[in-house]
Amino acid sequence: MLLVDYSNIDALSVTTLQAARFLHDGGWDSTHRYFLTAANQSNKIAVIDSKERETEALIDVNKIRTRGAAPTSSIRSSGRCG
């Protein structure tokens, strides 16, 4: 996964992070610090810390629904990211 800082468009900062294969559908937590994204083919949810610019967690799950950002809603509402 690539995390790009666009704050200086003339000197982009790109960070490569460990993540699961087949990432899709995701969204920000309520603080906009953590980005959660599902990888339904590998049954994982990746949690990315945008402030520290690192992978916070790769969470194993049994099965991920494939419609919209729903896979992240249960983690987002629990307030736990790790």
C-alpha positions, 0 to 999 in steps of 0.5 A: 500500500502506498501512503502519499502526503500531498501537503507539498505538491512539489515534493510529494512524500510517498511511504510504502506500507505492509498490507494485505492483498486484494484491498478494496472498500474502506474509509476513515475512522471518526478522528480521520487518523486511521484508515480501515480497508478490507481485503475480502479475498485474503480475509483481512482488514488493514488499519493504517495510522495516517499520522505515524504513517505506518500499518497499525494492524492487519486483522484476520477475519472469518469473512468480509461482506463485499458491499460498500464500506460496511466491513469497517463499520464494526471496528470503527464503532468500537473505537479500537484500532489495534 
